[in-house]
Each structure stands twice: as structure tokens, then as C-alpha cells.
């Protein structure tokens, strides 16, 4: 009994495991209580601004040659932290936008310094990229503060869960480790990563499956392009026939995930040549897939009108939900590669994330002259592409696919690649956030209109509301029954009050009566 208690204490009640549980509880708290977490986020922003600003001020004061811009910016951040601490909780949106301005200014300073030092600094390209990332992030945060706040909370929560899992795994595997101070958290995570080294044979097998290289170069290339063309033909025919089963079949045989995973694995390993060749393969595959879809759309009959084709309409307005699906699928896809025990799950990953079907929609829409739909479907593909690369790269990094010595040698390359991917993700998020916000707004208007119509009809058992549809300033209501219909003009006034805008109301009473709000209805 005592041995069991000692083993339990060593594995679960050691500093690393306890901190891991704390991180996991924090992540779960943020996910479970997002509104409360916003107040916590304000405190985190205050602390971060004060510490970063104080570090800049302290560094410049001790420096023999003071950079007055850095000193001034550090003081500004510290003052901002104090202001936010006093007024932030009442004006959260203003706080987020103010933070966005600081991020943009920081990015401009980084980019300007990089340009000035381009002849002497070996990392000036990376520094410019980092500055652009700051600027892009600040612009996105400023435009849509509420949506970004939710996204930041989710990212923070997921990061806390990942760090917590790493710490627990380290604590269980190293029960005899000494007590670490909170400032050594990064070192603890680094120690854990050093122990996560895949076997060399498995690393070679994974690389062999991801890259088209000799001695089987020709066979791999032929197989890839053959399956790509066939999968796109199947996907396009499924789209034209509005057949979900056929589209799923195309996802199962589509090979485009292979070079995308190759990009991710090469990023964390610092393999510049493999990053380039894999990415060019993806680009070539995209061009071929769209071309094949165009040709199939020219010759195949459109069995279902495009305007009512679910396979098309469901892929032309991507949202943040699509981004979340792609991130999860990318992580799952990479995990199936590094853990052969779950390799059979790759089929589910292929179905979960759409790569080939959106390209089919792009080709069909372009052939039909529907360029807005084509751009929306292509945005969905870009969303999936960038999210998969980022999520898979993180999984490859945490799983030990890249050796720690290799990471040290190639850290500048790896950092540049990762920053570029993150920047791409931020740029893709802008239209996704707008689309998501539109959907949420429309859903809210629909719910308000439904409640107003139900109140207007009242408890009359002889009438039933079949549907309520809000389309811009037109509200269409379908009612069935034999009872007496209330005044449509009254409904128009109530809807204008509840929706806060002018609307026109159209009420259809089955089986054959139609009333409009601009007509006299008694």
C-alpha cells in the first residue's frame, strides 16, 4: 500500500505534474467560462504590457547607447498597462483596439530597423517578416476586436492544454526530477522535447512516404498525379450531381494531403529544398485540379442547378468553423503519421477536411462565370491548406520528428517558416471572421424575427407559423390554418422595432392567401 502511495506521489504529485494540471484547469476554465475569462485576459494584457515595456526601459537605460524610440515605446506600454488596469474592464473593446494599435506600431518599428540593418544583420529578412506579422495581426485585431478576442481565448486555452499535457507527461516519465521554479517552465518543456525523439527508422519511413525522391521518384510521381486527376474527376462529378457519397469517395482517394504534410515535416526539420519541392507540388496539384474540374464541367451535364446545389453552396462561404476543423484535421493527420498504431484513422482525416472538393467547386464556378463563388471556394481551400500546415508542424515538433540537435542548427529557418505560416493564417482569418460575423448576425436577426412572429400570432390554435425568413429588409412569413390573421401592418411595426431597421413584411397564408405589409389588411 505504501509503495502504491509513493508511486502515486512521485508520478502525479511532483512539480511538473502539478503545474501541468494547473495549466489544464486554466485551459478548461477559459473554454467553459469565456465571458469571465475576458476579465482575466485584461489582467494578462496588463501584466504583459507592463513587463515588456519595463524590460525595454530597463534594457535601454543600461545600454551605453540609448535607442530613444525603443525607450519611448517601452514607457508608452507601461503607461498603457496602468490605464488599462484602471479603465479596461469597462471598455474591453477599446482596450483590444488600443492593443492593436500598439502591435501595429511595434511591427513598423521592427520592420524599419530590419531595413536599416539589412547590410549588417543576417536575419533582416526574418525581422521584416516578423514586423509584417505584427502589423497584420494588429490590423485584424483592430477590425474585428470581438471575434479576435474569442479567438485569442481559444488559442490561449488550447495552448494551456498542450503545455499542461507536456508537463504531466514529463512529470510521469521523470518522477525524480528536482523542483523547478516558475521561471524555468520553458526549460522544463525543452527538457521534455529533448526526450521526444522518434526512432530513426520511423523518421526515415515517414520521410520516404512524404517526399517524391529517388529511387522511386517516377513511380511516386506517376501515382500522385494519376490519383489526383481521378479524385478530382470523381469530386467534380459528385459536385455536379449534388452527391455527398461520391464527394466523400473522392476525398478518400485524393493524394493532396501527402505533399502538404511534407511541407509541415520539412518546416520543423529545416529542410529548405523539401519545403520548396513539396509546396511546388501542392501548387501544381491545385492548378491541375482546377483545370480538370473546368474540363469535366464543360462536358458533364449539370444535373442540379448551381444555385440550389448543396455541394457548391456549402463551400463558397467558409467561416471560422472551417478553420477549426482544418486545424484539428491537420493535427490528427500528422499524429497518424508519427504513431503507426492509429494509422488506420487517416481515412477519417481525409473525410473531415476538404481539399479536393473545394477545388472542384472552383473549376465548376469559373466555368459557369460565377467568380464570387469560385473565390469563396478557393478561400476555403486556402483556409484548409494553411491551417493543416500549421497544426501538423506543431504536432511534428512536439512528437520529436525533428531531432533537438537539428532544431538548434536550423532554428532560424524553422522560425522563419513558422512565422510565415502564422502570417498566412492571420491573413486568411480576416475574410473568415467577416463571414462568421455575418452568419452570427443573420442567425440573431432570424431568431428575433421568429420570436416576434410567434408573439404576433399568439396562442390561436387555428394558426401555425411554418417558417420565418429574413433576407435583408424583407421578412417572409409562412402561416397555415383557418383562423383570422392579425394585422400585417402591426407585425411590420413590431419587426421594425425588434430588428432596429426598416423592413417589408410578406405573409403567405396557406393554402392560397398572400398578404403584404403595404396592403390594407384590416
N, C-alpha and C positions, 0 to 999 in steps of 0.2 A: 504493500500500500504506500509506504513511504517512497519507494522507488518511483511509483507512478506519479506521486505528487511532485517529486523532484524533477522528473522528466517533463511534467506539465509546466512547472515553473520555468525551467530552463528554455523550453521551446516557445511558450506563449506569454510569459511574464518577464521578458527581457526588454531592454530599452528599445531595440529595433522593432520588435513586435508590438509593444505598447504604442509607439509612435505611429506604426502602421495602422493600428485600429483607430487611433485618433484622426488620422487623415481620412480613413474610410468613413468614419462617423461624420466628419465635416462635409465630405462629398455627398453623403446621403441626406444630410440636413439641408444642403443647398438645393438638391433636386426635389426634396419633399416640401420645402417651405420657401419658394423663390421670393415671395414678397418680403418676408422677414430678412432674407439673405441680402436684399438690396441695401438695408441699413448696415449690415456687416461689410458689404462691398464698399460703402462710403468710407468706413473706418480703414479698410485696407488701402484705398486710394490715398487717404490722408497720410497713412504711415509710409506708403511707397514714395509719395511726392516729397515728404519731409526727409526721408533717408537719402533718396537720390540727390535732392537739392543740397542737403547737408554734406554729402560726400563730395559733390562738385566744389562747394565752397571751401571745404577743408583741404581738398587737393590743390586748389589754386592758391590758397593762402600760403601753403607750404612750398609751393613751386617757386624756383628762382625767377622765372619769367611768367607773370600772371597773364592768362588769357581772359581779358575783361568780358568778352561775350559769354564764355562759359561761367565765369563768376556771377555775372548778372542774371543769367538763366537759372543758376542754382539758387540765388536769392529769391527770384520770382517763384520758383517751385516751392520753396519753404513758406513764403508768404501765402501762396495759393493753398497750401495744406492747412494753414491756420484759418483762412477764410472759409474753406470747405468744412472744416471741423465745426465752425460756428454756425454757418448758414446752410450747409449741404443737405441735411435731411429734409428740409422743407422745399428745396428746389433741386431735386435729383437730376432732372433732365438738363437743367442749366449746368450742373456740375459735370455731367458727362460731356456736354458740348464744350465746356471750358477745357476739360481734359483733352478733347480732340484738338483744340487749337494748340495746346502745349505740345502735343505729339507732332503736329504738322511743323511747328517751329523747330522742334528738335530734329526732325528729318531734314529740314532745309539747312540747318547748321552742319549736320553730319555730311550732307551731300556737298556743300560749299567747301568744307575742309578737305574732303576727299579730292575734289577737283584741284584745289590749290596744291595738294601734296602728291599729285599723280606721278610726278617725276621721281620722287624720293620714296614713296610708300609702295611696297609690293602688294598691298591689299586694297589699293584705291578702288578697284572695280567692285570688290565686295562691299566696301564702305558706301559707295554710291548706291548700290543695290539696297543696302540696309537703310540708307536715307530715304530712298523711294518707298520702301516698305512702310517706314514711319508715316510718310506723307499720305500714302494710300489708306493706311489704317485710320489716320486722323480724319480724312475726308469721309470715309464710310461711317465712322462713329458720329461725326457731326450731322450727316444727312439723316440717319435713322437711329437716333440715340436709344429709343425704347427697345427696338428689335435687337440692337447690338448689346444692350445691357443683358437681355435674356441669353444671347449667345455667349457673352463673356461668363455669365454664371454657369452655363452648361459646360463650357470649356474648363473653367476652374474646378467644377465638381468632378468632371472626368479625370482631370489631371491629378486631383487629390486621391481619387480611387486608384489610379495607376501607381502613384508613389506609395500609397498605403499597401497595395499588393506587393510591391517590390520589397518594402521594409519588412513585411510579415514573412515573405519567402526567405529573406536574408536572416531574419531572427530565428526561424525554424531550422535553417541549414547551418547556422553558426551560433549555437546557444552559448558558447563560451566566450563570445566577443566582449571586450570591455565596454563600460558605459561611455556613450558618446554625448557630447554636448549638442544643443540645437544648432550651433554654428557649423557642426561637422556633418549635417544632413547630406550635403552634396557629396562629401567624401564617402559616406555610407552607401549612397546609391551607386557611386562609382565603383566601390568595392564589390557590390553585388553584380554590376555589369561585368567586372573582370572575371567573375566565376561563371558567367553565362557564355561559354564558348562552345559552339556546335562542333561535333566531330568533323574532322577534315573530309572524311569520305562523304558525309551527308552534305557538306558545303559544296563539294565538287559535283555531287549528283544534282543538287538544286541548280547550280550554275549551268550544268550541261542541259538541263531541261528548259532553261530560260533563254539561253543565247544561241543564235544560229552561227555556229563556228565550226571549222574543220575538226574532225574528219567527216562529219555528217552534215556539212553545210548545205549541199544541194538537196539532200533528202528532206531536211528540216524546212528549207525554203519552199520547196515544192508542196510539201504537206500543209504548210501555213497558208500559202496563197490559195491553194485548192479549197481548203476548208473555209477560208474567208469568203471566197466568191460564192460557194454553195450555201453557206449560212446566210449570206446577205440575200440571195435569191429566195431562200425559204422565208426569211423575215419579211421581205417586201411583199411576197405573195400573201403571207399571213396578215400583213397590214392592209393590203387591198381588199382581202376577204373579211376583214374585221374578225379574225380568228385568234383568240388568245392561245389556244392549244398549239397552233402552228408557230406562233411567235415564240412560245416557250421552247419548242423544239429547236428553233434557230439559235436561241441562247445557249442551249446545251452543246451544240457543235461549234459555236463561234470560238476562234482561237485568239482573239484580240487581247484577252487578258494576259496571255503569256508575255508579249513584249512590254506591256505596262508593268507587270511585276518585275520584269527585267530592269526597267528604269529604276524602280524603287530599290532593288537589291544593289544595283550599281551605285546609286546615290550614297548609301550608307557605307559602301566599301571604297568610295573614291575612285571608281573605275571610269574615268572620263570617256574613253573610247567606247565602252559598253553603254554608258548613258546615251552617247550620241547615236550609236547604231540602233539601239532599241527604240529611242524616241523617233528616229527617222523611219523605222519600220512602222511605228504607230501612225505617223503622219501619212505614209504611203498607204497603209491599210484604210485610213479614213477616206482618202481620195478615191481609192478603188471601190470601197463600199458605197459611197455616194454615187459614183458613176454606174455601178451595177444596178443600184436601186432606180436610177433615172431610166436606164435601158429597159428594165423589167416593167416600169410604169408606162413606158411608151407602148409596149406590146401587149401587156396583160389587161384584161377588162377590169374596170373599176366596179366591182360587184356591189360596193356600198358607197354612197355619196360621201365625199371627203368631209363635208360639213357635219355629218352625223356619224362619222366613223370613229368609234371609241379608241381604237388603236392609234389614231392620229391626234384626236383632241386631247387625249390624256398625256401626250408627250410634248405639247407645244407651250405649256406654261409651267415650267419647273419651279419648285419652291424650296424652302429650307428643309422640308421633309425629305425631298430627294437627296439633298446634300447629306443629311444624317444617314440615310440608307446607304449611300455610297461610301461614307466613312466606315460604317460598320462592316460593309461587304469587303472593303479593301483590307481591313484588319483581319477579317476571317479568312480571306484568300491567302494572305501572307502566312497566317498561322497554320493553315492546312499544308503549306509547303515545308515549314520548319518542323512540324510534328506529323510524322507519317502515320501515326495512329488515327488521325482524323482526316486523312487524305481523301476518303470517300465523300467528304462533305463539300468538295469543290463544286459538285453539280448544283448544290443548293446556293452557293455563292453566285454561280453563273446566272441562275434564275433571278436571284434577289436584285442584282444590279444590271441595268440595261445598258449595253454597249452597242450592239449591232442594230436593234430595232430603232433607236433614235436616228441613226444614220440612214436607215431605210425611209423613215418619215421625211428626213431632209431631202433625199432624192425625189420622193413622190411629190412633195410640196413644191420643190423647184420646178419639176416637170409641169405641174399644174399652174405655175405662176403665182403661188401663194407664198410670197417671200417672208412675210411675218411668221407664218407657221414654220417655215424652214429655219429661220433664225432661232425661234424658240426651241425647236428640237435639237439644233446644234448646241445651244446653251446647255440643254440637259446632258448631252454627251460630254461637253467640256466640264460640267459640274462633276459628273461621274469620274472622268479622267483625273482631274486634279485631286479630288478627294481620295480616290483609290491610291494614287501615288503617295500622298502624304501619310495616310493611315498605314499603308503597307511598309513605308520606310520606317515609321516608328516601331512597328512590330519587328521588322528585321533587326533594327538597332537593339531593342530590348531582349530579343531572343538570342543574341550573340552570333548572328550571321557574320558580322564583320568582327574580326579579331581586334582586341583592345589595342594591340601594337599598331595595327593597320589604321585604326581610328586616330591614334595620335599622329601618325605620319601624314594622314590625309585630312586632318581636321579642317583646314582652310577650305579645301574643295567640298567636303561634306557640308560645312556650314553655308557656303555659297549656294550649293544646290538646294538645301533645305529652305533657306531664306527665299530663293526664287520660287519654290513651290508654294510657300506660305503667301507670298505676294500674289501669285496667281490665284490662290484660293480667295484672298481678300477681294480681288477684282471681280471674281465670279460671284461673290456673295452680294455685290451691290444690286444687280437686277433681281437676284433671288429674293432679297429682302423686300424689294418693292412689290414683287409678285405676291409674296407671302402676306405682306401688309394689306394688299388689295383683297386677297381672299378672306382674311380675317375681318376686314371692314364689311365686305359684302355679306359674309355669314352673320355678322352682327345686325346689319340692316334687315336681312331676311328674318332673323329671329324677332326683331322688334315689330316688323310688319305682320308676322304671323300672330303675335300676341294681340296686336291692335285689331286685326280682323276677327279673331276669336271673341274679343270683347264686344265688337260691333254686332256680331251675330247673336251673342248672348246665349241663353240656355234654351232657345227654341229647339224642341226635339224634332221639328219637321224640316229643319235645315241643317246641312252639314258642310263644313269647309273642306273641299277636296285638295286644293292647292293654293299657294300664295307664292308669286314670283316677282322679285324686284329686279328690274332691268333699267338701270339709270334712273330716269324720272318717271318711268312707267311702272305701276304696280298692277299686275294681273291677278285676279282672284277668281277661282272656280268654285261655285257653290251648287249643291244638289239638294233637291227636296221640293215640297209643295207648299211650304209656308210663305208668309208675307215677308218680302225682302225689305230690310231697313233702308233708310235714305243713303244713296251712294255719295251724295254731296257731304253728308255728315262724316262718312268714312274718309273722304278725301281730306277734310279738315283735321280729323284725328291723326291721319297718317302724316300730314304735313307737320303737325305738332310733335309727334313722336320721332319722326325721322329728321326733323330740323331743316327741311328743304321743300321746295315746291314739287308736287307730284301730280300726275294724272292717273286716275283710277279706272280700271276696266274690270267689270264684274260680269262673269258669264254664269247664268243660272240654267242648269240642265233641266229639261232636255233641249230647250230651244230659245231661251230668252237672253238677250245681251243688253247690259246697261252700262253707260259710261257716265263719268262724273260731270261732263259738260252738258248733259241732257237733264231735263226735268223729270224727276222720279217720285215726286210727291213729298 
